[in-house]
Amino acid sequence: MRKISTRDLTLAAVVAAIYFVLCYFGDIFSLTFGPVQVRLGEALTVLPFLFPAAAPGVTLGCLLTNILSPYGPIDMVVGTLATAVAAFLTMKMPRWYLAGLPPIVMNALLLPPMWAWATTGAVNGAFWAAYGLNLWTFVVGEAVACYVLGTVLLRALPKVKYFRPMIPAARLS
């Protein structure tokens, strides 16, 4: 097992704080928990591709953000689980352009049924309508966050001299 360095711990803490602040700021404009959920902090979910130590930070940032969720404890558990699994899978992606895929897929699989259930309280026609709407809004919102904002991060951070020593050599190409 790899020893956790002070640098890794600091990176995770900073990522968690930035995730939370971005989502809190986005909530002012109804982006974080709005009808089309474009969490600005979700752009950070691609960071475990470059920095494996960012995975716990993204997960903690999501948990802290979900404390504010109108869907309560179920969002804290399921939403945070989706982010944790997505962060782990992002670390395993072979190419940078695939790094945004795990957050999109995990959020599409886990969150729409949870939100549909929270809205309707039963599996009926209204549930399936809410599920379908939530599925598409989550996919669109995550794609914007991960493939638009996240791609900017993935392409820019390796060019910053400070971050280069922290990025595994295989990820710099």
N, C-alpha and C positions, 0 to 999 in steps of 0.2 A: 504494500500500500504506500502510495506517495505521501510524503510529509507535506502538510499545508504550511506554506510560507506566509510571512507577514504581508508580502506583496499580493499574494492570492487573496488573503482575507480582506485586505484593504480594497482590492479591486471588486470583490463581491459586495462589500458594504457600499462602495460608491455607486455601483450599478443599481443596487437596491434603492438607494436614495434617489438617484436620477429617474429610475422607473416610476417611483411613487410621485415625485414632483411633476413629471411630465403628464402622468395620468390625472393627478389632482388639477393641474392647469387645464387639461383637456376637458375635465368635467365642468368647468366654467362654461364651456361652449357646448355642453351635452354630447361630447364625443366619447367619453369614457364609458358611460352606461346608456347612451342614447339609442335611438332606433337603428341607426347604422353605427355600430361600435367601431370607431377608429381610435384605438388607444395609442396615443403618441409613444407611450412607454413600450409598446409591443415592438417597436423598431429595434429595441435592444435585445429581443429574443434571438436575433441572429448572431449576437456576440459570442456565444459558446463555440461557434465555428472557429473563431480566431483565438479566443481566450477561454479555455475550459473552466477556469476559475470564475467566470462570469455566470455560470449556470445557477449556483446557489443564490447569487445576487438577484438574478431575474426572478427566481422563484419567490424569494423573500419580498421583493418589490411588488409582485403580483398579490401575495398574501396581504400585505399592508394596504394595497389599493382595494382589494375585495372586502376589507373591513367596512369600506364606505358603500358597498354594493346595496342597491335596493332589494336584492334577492336574498340577503342575509347569509346565515352560516353555510347553506348549501353551495353558494357561490364561492365562499371562502375555501371550501373543501374541493369541490369539483373544478372550479376555475384555476385554483393553485395547482391541483394535480395535473391538469391539462398543460399548464406552463412548465411544470417540472419535467414531465415526460417529453415535451417538445424540446426543452433545453438539452436533455440527455441525447435525444435523437439528432439534434442539430450538431452536437459535437462529433457525431459519427458520419455526417454527410461527407461525401468524397470531393465535392466541388462547391465553390462559393455560391454559385447560382442556385444550388439546391438547398442552401441554408434556411431560406424562408419557408420551405415546404412543410417541415414538421409543425411549426406553430399554426399554420393554416389548417392542416389536416387534423391536428389534435383539437383545436378549437371548434372545427366543423363537426367533429364526432361527438364531443362531450358537452359542449355548451348549449347548442340549440334545443336538445331534448330537455335539458335542465330548465332553461328559461321558458320553454313551452309549458312544461309541467307547473312551474311556478305561476304562470299566467292563468292557466285553465284549471289546474287541479285534478284533471282526469284525462284519460286517453279516449278522446272522442273526435268529432270532426273539427272542433275548434283547436284541439291540441295539434292535429296534423297541419292545419292552416298556419298556426303559430310556429310550428316546427319548420315548415317550408320557408316561411318568411325569415325566421331567425337564421336558418342555414345559409341563405343567400346573403343576408346582411353581414353575417360573421365572415364568410369567405371574402366578400368584397372589402370589408374593413381590415381584415388581417392581411390581405394582399396589398392594400395601400400601405399599411404600416411596415410590413416585412419586405415587400419587393420594391417599394418606392423609397421610403425612408431608410429601411434596413440596408438596402443595397448601397446607398450613399455611404453609410458607416463602413460596410465591408470593403468598399473600394478605397475609402479615404484613410482609415486608421493604419493600414500597413505602410502608408507613405509618411506617417508621422514618426520621426526618429525616436522619440521617447518610447513608443509602443513596440517597435520592431523586435527588441530583445525578448519581449514577453510572448511573441507569436511563434508557434512551432514552425520550423523551417519549411515543412511540407505545405503549410497554409499560405506561404508568401507568394506562391506562383499563381 
